[in-house]
Amino acid sequence: MYFEEWDEPPITGIRWVAELVRIAGGDDVFPERALEPMARERILADASEVVRRAPDLILGSWCGKKFRPEKVAARPGWDAIPAVRDGELHEIKSPLILQPGPAALTEGVAAIAAIIQAWSARRAGAAAAFPS
């Protein structure tokens, strides 16, 4: 899972977001960046690194503005990302996730878990429909 905290420039999720992703059943594709407390240390100088890490889900929470999945999907080369190919780009509202505290620990993690569970169910359904 790729969590994007900001779009211009792309900034990966902070530590508590990566921890909530794990609690919810996901894996952050940038765990090494999540350890950086300052946003400037989590800026992706090369956004094609997301393409190389090929996340199945993309979550966006652009603090102060609406997440725009179509803008993310239109980035050069991002059509190769499984999440983009499969339409798995989702918004988590900033007040639920980007502010440490009770909302992130309850509503934020629940929102992430719901997205992961729905994605997992879709994958299981597709596997059942098209067995190997």
CNS distance restraints for C-alpha pairs under 8 A (distance, minus, plus):
assign (resid   1 and name CA) (resid  26 and name CA) 6.54 0.50 0.50
assign (resid   1 and name CA) (resid  27 and name CA) 5.72 0.50 0.50
assign (resid   1 and name CA) (resid  28 and name CA) 4.98 0.50 0.50
assign (resid   1 and name CA) (resid  29 and name CA) 5.64 0.50 0.50
assign (resid   1 and name CA) (resid  55 and name CA) 4.93 0.50 0.50
assign (resid   1 and name CA) (resid  56 and name CA) 5.97 0.50 0.50
assign (resid   1 and name CA) (resid  57 and name CA) 4.77 0.50 0.50
assign (resid   1 and name CA) (resid  58 and name CA) 5.68 0.50 0.50
assign (resid   1 and name CA) (resid  59 and name CA) 7.35 0.50 0.50
assign (resid   2 and name CA) (resid  12 and name CA) 7.50 0.50 0.50
assign (resid   2 and name CA) (resid  28 and name CA) 5.93 0.50 0.50
assign (resid   2 and name CA) (resid  29 and name CA) 5.64 0.50 0.50
assign (resid   2 and name CA) (resid  30 and name CA) 7.22 0.50 0.50
assign (resid   2 and name CA) (resid  50 and name CA) 7.49 0.50 0.50
assign (resid   2 and name CA) (resid  55 and name CA) 5.94 0.50 0.50
assign (resid   2 and name CA) (resid  57 and name CA) 6.38 0.50 0.50
assign (resid   2 and name CA) (resid  58 and name CA) 4.78 0.50 0.50
assign (resid   2 and name CA) (resid  59 and name CA) 6.21 0.50 0.50
assign (resid   3 and name CA) (resid  12 and name CA) 5.83 0.50 0.50
assign (resid   3 and name CA) (resid  13 and name CA) 5.37 0.50 0.50
assign (resid   3 and name CA) (resid  28 and name CA) 7.27 0.50 0.50
assign (resid   3 and name CA) (resid  58 and name CA) 5.89 0.50 0.50
assign (resid   3 and name CA) (resid  59 and name CA) 4.75 0.50 0.50
assign (resid   3 and name CA) (resid  60 and name CA) 5.72 0.50 0.50
assign (resid   3 and name CA) (resid  61 and name CA) 7.73 0.50 0.50
assign (resid   4 and name CA) (resid  10 and name CA) 6.63 0.50 0.50
assign (resid   4 and name CA) (resid  11 and name CA) 5.73 0.50 0.50
assign (resid   4 and name CA) (resid  12 and name CA) 4.81 0.50 0.50
assign (resid   4 and name CA) (resid  13 and name CA) 5.80 0.50 0.50
assign (resid   4 and name CA) (resid  58 and name CA) 7.54 0.50 0.50
assign (resid   4 and name CA) (resid  59 and name CA) 6.25 0.50 0.50
assign (resid   4 and name CA) (resid  60 and name CA) 4.74 0.50 0.50
assign (resid   4 and name CA) (resid  61 and name CA) 6.27 0.50 0.50
assign (resid   4 and name CA) (resid  62 and name CA) 7.21 0.50 0.50
assign (resid   5 and name CA) (resid  10 and name CA) 7.36 0.50 0.50
assign (resid   5 and name CA) (resid  11 and name CA) 5.36 0.50 0.50
assign (resid   5 and name CA) (resid  12 and name CA) 5.61 0.50 0.50
assign (resid   5 and name CA) (resid  13 and name CA) 5.45 0.50 0.50
assign (resid   5 and name CA) (resid  60 and name CA) 6.14 0.50 0.50
assign (resid   5 and name CA) (resid  61 and name CA) 5.16 0.50 0.50
assign (resid   5 and name CA) (resid  62 and name CA) 5.14 0.50 0.50
assign (resid   5 and name CA) (resid  63 and name CA) 6.82 0.50 0.50
assign (resid   5 and name CA) (resid  98 and name CA) 7.96 0.50 0.50
assign (resid   6 and name CA) (resid  10 and name CA) 5.35 0.50 0.50
assign (resid   6 and name CA) (resid  11 and name CA) 5.05 0.50 0.50
assign (resid   6 and name CA) (resid  12 and name CA) 7.43 0.50 0.50
assign (resid   6 and name CA) (resid  60 and name CA) 7.66 0.50 0.50
assign (resid   6 and name CA) (resid  61 and name CA) 6.94 0.50 0.50
assign (resid   6 and name CA) (resid  62 and name CA) 4.69 0.50 0.50
assign (resid   6 and name CA) (resid  63 and name CA) 6.80 0.50 0.50
assign (resid   7 and name CA) (resid  11 and name CA) 6.59 0.50 0.50
assign (resid   7 and name CA) (resid  62 and name CA) 6.85 0.50 0.50
assign (resid   9 and name CA) (resid  43 and name CA) 6.48 0.50 0.50
assign (resid   9 and name CA) (resid  44 and name CA) 7.11 0.50 0.50
assign (resid   9 and name CA) (resid  45 and name CA) 7.93 0.50 0.50
assign (resid  10 and name CA) (resid  43 and name CA) 5.76 0.50 0.50
assign (resid  10 and name CA) (resid  44 and name CA) 5.60 0.50 0.50
assign (resid  10 and name CA) (resid  47 and name CA) 7.03 0.50 0.50
assign (resid  11 and name CA) (resid  39 and name CA) 6.76 0.50 0.50
assign (resid  11 and name CA) (resid  40 and name CA) 7.85 0.50 0.50
assign (resid  11 and name CA) (resid  42 and name CA) 5.34 0.50 0.50
assign (resid  11 and name CA) (resid  43 and name CA) 4.38 0.50 0.50
assign (resid  11 and name CA) (resid  44 and name CA) 6.02 0.50 0.50
assign (resid  12 and name CA) (resid  30 and name CA) 7.22 0.50 0.50
assign (resid  12 and name CA) (resid  33 and name CA) 7.03 0.50 0.50
assign (resid  12 and name CA) (resid  34 and name CA) 7.12 0.50 0.50
assign (resid  12 and name CA) (resid  42 and name CA) 5.42 0.50 0.50
assign (resid  12 and name CA) (resid  43 and name CA) 6.55 0.50 0.50
assign (resid  12 and name CA) (resid  44 and name CA) 7.28 0.50 0.50
assign (resid  13 and name CA) (resid  17 and name CA) 5.87 0.50 0.50
assign (resid  13 and name CA) (resid  18 and name CA) 6.53 0.50 0.50
assign (resid  13 and name CA) (resid  33 and name CA) 7.75 0.50 0.50
assign (resid  13 and name CA) (resid  34 and name CA) 5.82 0.50 0.50
assign (resid  13 and name CA) (resid  42 and name CA) 7.48 0.50 0.50
assign (resid  14 and name CA) (resid  18 and name CA) 6.50 0.50 0.50
assign (resid  14 and name CA) (resid  33 and name CA) 7.60 0.50 0.50
assign (resid  14 and name CA) (resid  34 and name CA) 4.65 0.50 0.50
assign (resid  14 and name CA) (resid  35 and name CA) 6.94 0.50 0.50
assign (resid  14 and name CA) (resid  36 and name CA) 6.97 0.50 0.50
assign (resid  14 and name CA) (resid  37 and name CA) 6.58 0.50 0.50
assign (resid  14 and name CA) (resid  39 and name CA) 7.70 0.50 0.50
assign (resid  14 and name CA) (resid  42 and name CA) 7.83 0.50 0.50
assign (resid  15 and name CA) (resid  19 and name CA) 6.22 0.50 0.50
assign (resid  15 and name CA) (resid  34 and name CA) 4.42 0.50 0.50
assign (resid  15 and name CA) (resid  35 and name CA) 5.37 0.50 0.50
assign (resid  15 and name CA) (resid  36 and name CA) 7.25 0.50 0.50
assign (resid  15 and name CA) (resid  37 and name CA) 7.22 0.50 0.50
assign (resid  16 and name CA) (resid  20 and name CA) 6.13 0.50 0.50
assign (resid  16 and name CA) (resid  34 and name CA) 7.98 0.50 0.50
assign (resid  16 and name CA) (resid 100 and name CA) 7.52 0.50 0.50
assign (resid  17 and name CA) (resid  21 and name CA) 6.12 0.50 0.50
assign (resid  17 and name CA) (resid  34 and name CA) 7.92 0.50 0.50
assign (resid  17 and name CA) (resid  97 and name CA) 6.93 0.50 0.50
assign (resid  17 and name CA) (resid  98 and name CA) 7.51 0.50 0.50
assign (resid  18 and name CA) (resid  22 and name CA) 6.34 0.50 0.50
assign (resid  18 and name CA) (resid  27 and name CA) 7.78 0.50 0.50
assign (resid  18 and name CA) (resid  28 and name CA) 5.89 0.50 0.50
assign (resid  18 and name CA) (resid  31 and name CA) 6.93 0.50 0.50
assign (resid  18 and name CA) (resid  34 and name CA) 6.31 0.50 0.50
assign (resid  19 and name CA) (resid  23 and name CA) 6.23 0.50 0.50
assign (resid  20 and name CA) (resid  24 and name CA) 6.04 0.50 0.50
assign (resid  20 and name CA) (resid 104 and name CA) 7.99 0.50 0.50
assign (resid  20 and name CA) (resid 105 and name CA) 7.48 0.50 0.50
assign (resid  20 and name CA) (resid 108 and name CA) 7.87 0.50 0.50
assign (resid  20 and name CA) (resid 109 and name CA) 5.59 0.50 0.50
assign (resid  20 and name CA) (resid 112 and name CA) 7.87 0.50 0.50
assign (resid  21 and name CA) (resid  25 and name CA) 6.37 0.50 0.50
assign (resid  21 and name CA) (resid  26 and name CA) 5.14 0.50 0.50
assign (resid  21 and name CA) (resid  27 and name CA) 6.45 0.50 0.50
assign (resid  21 and name CA) (resid  28 and name CA) 6.75 0.50 0.50
assign (resid  21 and name CA) (resid 109 and name CA) 7.12 0.50 0.50
assign (resid  21 and name CA) (resid 112 and name CA) 6.66 0.50 0.50
assign (resid  21 and name CA) (resid 113 and name CA) 7.80 0.50 0.50
assign (resid  22 and name CA) (resid  26 and name CA) 4.92 0.50 0.50
assign (resid  22 and name CA) (resid  27 and name CA) 5.74 0.50 0.50
assign (resid  22 and name CA) (resid  28 and name CA) 7.43 0.50 0.50
assign (resid  23 and name CA) (resid 109 and name CA) 7.39 0.50 0.50
assign (resid  24 and name CA) (resid 109 and name CA) 6.03 0.50 0.50
assign (resid  24 and name CA) (resid 110 and name CA) 7.28 0.50 0.50
assign (resid  24 and name CA) (resid 112 and name CA) 6.15 0.50 0.50
assign (resid  24 and name CA) (resid 113 and name CA) 4.51 0.50 0.50
assign (resid  24 and name CA) (resid 116 and name CA) 7.40 0.50 0.50
assign (resid  25 and name CA) (resid 113 and name CA) 6.75 0.50 0.50
assign (resid  25 and name CA) (resid 116 and name CA) 7.03 0.50 0.50
assign (resid  26 and name CA) (resid 116 and name CA) 6.93 0.50 0.50
assign (resid  29 and name CA) (resid  53 and name CA) 6.45 0.50 0.50
assign (resid  29 and name CA) (resid  55 and name CA) 6.75 0.50 0.50
assign (resid  30 and name CA) (resid  34 and name CA) 6.49 0.50 0.50
assign (resid  31 and name CA) (resid  35 and name CA) 6.97 0.50 0.50
assign (resid  32 and name CA) (resid  36 and name CA) 7.71 0.50 0.50
assign (resid  33 and name CA) (resid  41 and name CA) 7.30 0.50 0.50
assign (resid  33 and name CA) (resid  42 and name CA) 5.51 0.50 0.50
assign (resid  34 and name CA) (resid  42 and name CA) 7.22 0.50 0.50
assign (resid  36 and name CA) (resid  41 and name CA) 5.98 0.50 0.50
assign (resid  36 and name CA) (resid  42 and name CA) 6.52 0.50 0.50
assign (resid  37 and name CA) (resid  41 and name CA) 7.61 0.50 0.50
assign (resid  38 and name CA) (resid  42 and name CA) 7.00 0.50 0.50
assign (resid  39 and name CA) (resid  43 and name CA) 6.57 0.50 0.50
assign (resid  44 and name CA) (resid  49 and name CA) 7.76 0.50 0.50
assign (resid  47 and name CA) (resid  51 and name CA) 7.58 0.50 0.50
assign (resid  48 and name CA) (resid  52 and name CA) 6.51 0.50 0.50
assign (resid  48 and name CA) (resid  77 and name CA) 7.19 0.50 0.50
assign (resid  48 and name CA) (resid  78 and name CA) 7.53 0.50 0.50
assign (resid  49 and name CA) (resid  53 and name CA) 6.28 0.50 0.50
assign (resid  50 and name CA) (resid  54 and name CA) 6.20 0.50 0.50
assign (resid  50 and name CA) (resid  55 and name CA) 7.32 0.50 0.50
assign (resid  50 and name CA) (resid  78 and name CA) 7.99 0.50 0.50
assign (resid  50 and name CA) (resid  81 and name CA) 7.85 0.50 0.50
assign (resid  51 and name CA) (resid  55 and name CA) 7.79 0.50 0.50
assign (resid  51 and name CA) (resid  77 and name CA) 7.05 0.50 0.50
assign (resid  51 and name CA) (resid  78 and name CA) 5.92 0.50 0.50
assign (resid  51 and name CA) (resid  80 and name CA) 6.71 0.50 0.50
assign (resid  51 and name CA) (resid  81 and name CA) 5.49 0.50 0.50
assign (resid  54 and name CA) (resid  80 and name CA) 7.86 0.50 0.50
assign (resid  54 and name CA) (resid  81 and name CA) 5.04 0.50 0.50
assign (resid  54 and name CA) (resid  82 and name CA) 6.14 0.50 0.50
assign (resid  54 and name CA) (resid  83 and name CA) 7.69 0.50 0.50
assign (resid  55 and name CA) (resid  81 and name CA) 6.49 0.50 0.50
assign (resid  55 and name CA) (resid  82 and name CA) 6.23 0.50 0.50
assign (resid  55 and name CA) (resid  83 and name CA) 5.97 0.50 0.50
assign (resid  56 and name CA) (resid  81 and name CA) 7.43 0.50 0.50
assign (resid  56 and name CA) (resid  82 and name CA) 5.12 0.50 0.50
assign (resid  56 and name CA) (resid  83 and name CA) 4.39 0.50 0.50
assign (resid  56 and name CA) (resid  88 and name CA) 7.12 0.50 0.50
assign (resid  57 and name CA) (resid  82 and name CA) 7.63 0.50 0.50
assign (resid  57 and name CA) (resid  83 and name CA) 4.73 0.50 0.50
assign (resid  57 and name CA) (resid  88 and name CA) 5.26 0.50 0.50
assign (resid  57 and name CA) (resid  89 and name CA) 6.23 0.50 0.50
assign (resid  57 and name CA) (resid  90 and name CA) 7.88 0.50 0.50
assign (resid  58 and name CA) (resid  83 and name CA) 6.10 0.50 0.50
assign (resid  58 and name CA) (resid  84 and name CA) 7.91 0.50 0.50
assign (resid  58 and name CA) (resid  88 and name CA) 6.30 0.50 0.50
assign (resid  58 and name CA) (resid  89 and name CA) 4.77 0.50 0.50
assign (resid  58 and name CA) (resid  90 and name CA) 6.29 0.50 0.50
assign (resid  59 and name CA) (resid  89 and name CA) 5.87 0.50 0.50
assign (resid  59 and name CA) (resid  90 and name CA) 4.87 0.50 0.50
assign (resid  59 and name CA) (resid  91 and name CA) 5.62 0.50 0.50
assign (resid  59 and name CA) (resid  92 and name CA) 6.68 0.50 0.50
assign (resid  60 and name CA) (resid  67 and name CA) 5.82 0.50 0.50
assign (resid  60 and name CA) (resid  89 and name CA) 7.52 0.50 0.50
assign (resid  60 and name CA) (resid  90 and name CA) 6.22 0.50 0.50
assign (resid  60 and name CA) (resid  91 and name CA) 4.88 0.50 0.50
assign (resid  60 and name CA) (resid  92 and name CA) 6.13 0.50 0.50
assign (resid  61 and name CA) (resid  66 and name CA) 7.63 0.50 0.50
assign (resid  61 and name CA) (resid  67 and name CA) 6.06 0.50 0.50
assign (resid  61 and name CA) (resid  91 and name CA) 5.85 0.50 0.50
assign (resid  61 and name CA) (resid  92 and name CA) 5.30 0.50 0.50
assign (resid  61 and name CA) (resid  93 and name CA) 5.83 0.50 0.50
assign (resid  61 and name CA) (resid  94 and name CA) 5.31 0.50 0.50
assign (resid  61 and name CA) (resid  97 and name CA) 7.74 0.50 0.50
assign (resid  61 and name CA) (resid  98 and name CA) 7.56 0.50 0.50
assign (resid  62 and name CA) (resid  66 and name CA) 6.37 0.50 0.50
assign (resid  62 and name CA) (resid  67 and name CA) 5.72 0.50 0.50
assign (resid  62 and name CA) (resid  94 and name CA) 6.67 0.50 0.50
assign (resid  63 and name CA) (resid  94 and name CA) 5.42 0.50 0.50
assign (resid  63 and name CA) (resid  98 and name CA) 7.33 0.50 0.50
assign (resid  64 and name CA) (resid  94 and name CA) 7.27 0.50 0.50
assign (resid  67 and name CA) (resid  91 and name CA) 5.86 0.50 0.50
assign (resid  68 and name CA) (resid  72 and name CA) 6.62 0.50 0.50
assign (resid  69 and name CA) (resid  73 and name CA) 6.08 0.50 0.50
assign (resid  69 and name CA) (resid  89 and name CA) 5.75 0.50 0.50
assign (resid  69 and name CA) (resid  90 and name CA) 7.13 0.50 0.50
assign (resid  70 and name CA) (resid  74 and name CA) 6.12 0.50 0.50
assign (resid  71 and name CA) (resid  75 and name CA) 6.82 0.50 0.50
assign (resid  72 and name CA) (resid  78 and name CA) 7.74 0.50 0.50
assign (resid  73 and name CA) (resid  78 and name CA) 5.99 0.50 0.50
assign (resid  73 and name CA) (resid  79 and name CA) 6.36 0.50 0.50
assign (resid  73 and name CA) (resid  84 and name CA) 5.72 0.50 0.50
assign (resid  74 and name CA) (resid  78 and name CA) 6.88 0.50 0.50
assign (resid  74 and name CA) (resid  79 and name CA) 7.40 0.50 0.50
assign (resid  75 and name CA) (resid  79 and name CA) 7.83 0.50 0.50
assign (resid  78 and name CA) (resid  84 and name CA) 6.76 0.50 0.50
assign (resid  79 and name CA) (resid  84 and name CA) 5.69 0.50 0.50
assign (resid  79 and name CA) (resid  85 and name CA) 5.79 0.50 0.50
assign (resid  80 and name CA) (resid  84 and name CA) 7.21 0.50 0.50
assign (resid  80 and name CA) (resid  85 and name CA) 6.57 0.50 0.50
assign (resid  81 and name CA) (resid  85 and name CA) 6.11 0.50 0.50
assign (resid  82 and name CA) (resid  86 and name CA) 5.94 0.50 0.50
assign (resid  83 and name CA) (resid  87 and name CA) 5.90 0.50 0.50
assign (resid  83 and name CA) (resid  88 and name CA) 4.64 0.50 0.50
assign (resid  83 and name CA) (resid  89 and name CA) 6.41 0.50 0.50
assign (resid  84 and name CA) (resid  88 and name CA) 6.08 0.50 0.50
assign (resid  84 and name CA) (resid  89 and name CA) 6.69 0.50 0.50
assign (resid  88 and name CA) (resid 119 and name CA) 7.78 0.50 0.50
assign (resid  90 and name CA) (resid 115 and name CA) 7.79 0.50 0.50
assign (resid  92 and name CA) (resid  96 and name CA) 6.96 0.50 0.50
assign (resid  92 and name CA) (resid  97 and name CA) 6.96 0.50 0.50
assign (resid  92 and name CA) (resid 108 and name CA) 7.44 0.50 0.50
assign (resid  92 and name CA) (resid 111 and name CA) 7.00 0.50 0.50
assign (resid  92 and name CA) (resid 112 and name CA) 7.55 0.50 0.50
assign (resid  93 and name CA) (resid  97 and name CA) 6.85 0.50 0.50
assign (resid  94 and name CA) (resid  98 and name CA) 5.21 0.50 0.50
assign (resid  94 and name CA) (resid  99 and name CA) 7.41 0.50 0.50
assign (resid  95 and name CA) (resid  99 and name CA) 6.12 0.50 0.50
assign (resid  95 and name CA) (resid 103 and name CA) 7.38 0.50 0.50
assign (resid  95 and name CA) (resid 104 and name CA) 7.91 0.50 0.50
assign (resid  96 and name CA) (resid 103 and name CA) 5.28 0.50 0.50
assign (resid  96 and name CA) (resid 104 and name CA) 5.15 0.50 0.50
assign (resid  96 and name CA) (resid 107 and name CA) 6.02 0.50 0.50
assign (resid  96 and name CA) (resid 108 and name CA) 4.67 0.50 0.50
assign (resid  97 and name CA) (resid 103 and name CA) 7.03 0.50 0.50
assign (resid  97 and name CA) (resid 104 and name CA) 4.62 0.50 0.50
assign (resid  97 and name CA) (resid 108 and name CA) 4.97 0.50 0.50
assign (resid  97 and name CA) (resid 109 and name CA) 7.79 0.50 0.50
assign (resid  98 and name CA) (resid 104 and name CA) 7.27 0.50 0.50
assign (resid  99 and name CA) (resid 103 and name CA) 7.78 0.50 0.50
assign (resid  99 and name CA) (resid 104 and name CA) 6.76 0.50 0.50
assign (resid 100 and name CA) (resid 104 and name CA) 6.07 0.50 0.50
assign (resid 100 and name CA) (resid 105 and name CA) 8.00 0.50 0.50
assign (resid 101 and name CA) (resid 105 and name CA) 6.52 0.50 0.50
assign (resid 102 and name CA) (resid 106 and name CA) 6.10 0.50 0.50
assign (resid 103 and name CA) (resid 107 and name CA) 5.26 0.50 0.50
assign (resid 103 and name CA) (resid 108 and name CA) 6.04 0.50 0.50
assign (resid 104 and name CA) (resid 108 and name CA) 4.22 0.50 0.50
assign (resid 104 and name CA) (resid 109 and name CA) 6.17 0.50 0.50
assign (resid 105 and name CA) (resid 109 and name CA) 5.78 0.50 0.50
assign (resid 106 and name CA) (resid 110 and name CA) 6.09 0.50 0.50
assign (resid 107 and name CA) (resid 111 and name CA) 6.03 0.50 0.50
assign (resid 108 and name CA) (resid 112 and name CA) 6.38 0.50 0.50
assign (resid 109 and name CA) (resid 113 and name CA) 6.02 0.50 0.50
assign (resid 110 and name CA) (resid 114 and name CA) 6.06 0.50 0.50
assign (resid 111 and name CA) (resid 115 and name CA) 6.42 0.50 0.50
assign (resid 112 and name CA) (resid 116 and name CA) 6.26 0.50 0.50
assign (resid 113 and name CA) (resid 117 and name CA) 5.97 0.50 0.50
assign (resid 114 and name CA) (resid 118 and name CA) 6.07 0.50 0.50
assign (resid 115 and name CA) (resid 119 and name CA) 6.11 0.50 0.50
assign (resid 116 and name CA) (resid 120 and name CA) 6.03 0.50 0.50
assign (resid 117 and name CA) (resid 121 and name CA) 6.12 0.50 0.50
assign (resid 118 and name CA) (resid 122 and name CA) 6.24 0.50 0.50
assign (resid 119 and name CA) (resid 123 and name CA) 6.24 0.50 0.50
assign (resid 120 and name CA) (resid 124 and name CA) 6.14 0.50 0.50
assign (resid 121 and name CA) (resid 125 and name CA) 6.05 0.50 0.50
assign (resid 122 and name CA) (resid 126 and name CA) 6.12 0.50 0.50
assign (resid 123 and name CA) (resid 127 and name CA) 6.12 0.50 0.50
assign (resid 124 and name CA) (resid 128 and name CA) 6.18 0.50 0.50
assign (resid 125 and name CA) (resid 129 and name CA) 6.16 0.50 0.50
assign (resid 126 and name CA) (resid 130 and name CA) 6.12 0.50 0.50
assign (resid 127 and name CA) (resid 131 and name CA) 5.58 0.50 0.50
assign (resid 127 and name CA) (resid 132 and name CA) 8.00 0.50 0.50
